[in-house]
Amino acid sequence: MVVKDLKFRILIDNTSNAGLLTEHGFALWVECDDKIILFDTGQNTDNSGILFKNAEALGCDLAKVDMLVLSHGHYDHTGSISEFLAINPTVSVVCHPQALLAQRYSIYPDKAPRQIAMPEKHRLAIQSLPDEQVRLLSEAEHLFPGVGFSGAIPRKHQQEDTGGPFFLDEAKITPDLIHDDISMWFETEQGLVILTGCCHSGLINTVQHIQSVTREQKIAGIIGGLHLNRASEQRLQVTCDALTDWQPEFIIPCHCTGEVAIDFLKAYLAEKIIDGGSGLIKKVC
């Protein structure tokens, strides 16, 4: 069964498309047939209330969201969860189990360890919900007819690393492979529309996994963070080659994709690229 009505509204992004507030984070409002999905909740830098302010500016009533889907458990995608649940206490919540990990670090050689896990109050808010309200999914599954949750994504292309020095401990003993990184897909008459949060699993790994699960090869569009901000030129080229093969109708790179990577993509796929940013509205079908 294909989705007949699909529209995206970017609530939070690193840049602004329509004069809305910005931050290092990502949140997307999805209108899909008769369902409303909130995909991630941004960072809520300095308790700015950005999710609620931008939602109001775009005419999005967060109390009407049917399902909250979390792309992974990093701070810049999971801010404002407890505040959101306060106004929508019965919403369904879907994420990978490891999105709720309490200790996760970004550790660069010249910097002190930085905690990047979901903030504790938001993790506890999810864990306090009734069991039937929270779905912790490790495998691919349909959430609604024509709408899928990727589950953990196999890492078959080794050049697609997680995009950063991520660890589960401050001593840098255990790397964090971010197995909770998930994407969503929407089955349309034009093909698959793929929604990513940070795409720590890599875009090629992600798309090929979803193609395998759905047995659909046609990619109609891609929207979300691609985590190419530290990618080598070789990886950027391989990614461009894959996108050229897939021939999506549109690509909307957001959040952690990076300006250099976006310029690289535009050099090869200019007619496909749509600039993201808080406030962007994309009607797919």
Secondary structure as UniProt FT lines:
FT   STRAND          6..12
FT   STRAND          27..32
FT   TURN            33..34
FT   STRAND          35..39
FT   HELIX           45..47
FT   HELIX           50..57
FT   TURN            58..59
FT   HELIX           62..64
FT   STRAND          67..69
FT   HELIX           75..77
FT   TURN            79..80
FT   HELIX           81..87
FT   TURN            89..90
FT   STRAND          92..95
FT   HELIX           97..100
FT   STRAND          105..106
FT   TURN            109..110
FT   STRAND          114..115
FT   HELIX           120..127
FT   HELIX           131..133
FT   STRAND          134..136
FT   STRAND          141..144
FT   TURN            145..146
FT   STRAND          147..149
FT   TURN            158..159
FT   STRAND          166..167
FT   TURN            170..171
FT   TURN            179..180
FT   STRAND          183..188
FT   TURN            189..190
FT   STRAND          191..196
FT   TURN            200..201
FT   HELIX           203..214
FT   STRAND          219..225
FT   TURN            229..230
FT   HELIX           233..246
FT   STRAND          250..254
FT   HELIX           255..257
FT   HELIX           259..269
FT   TURN            270..272
FT   STRAND          281..283
//
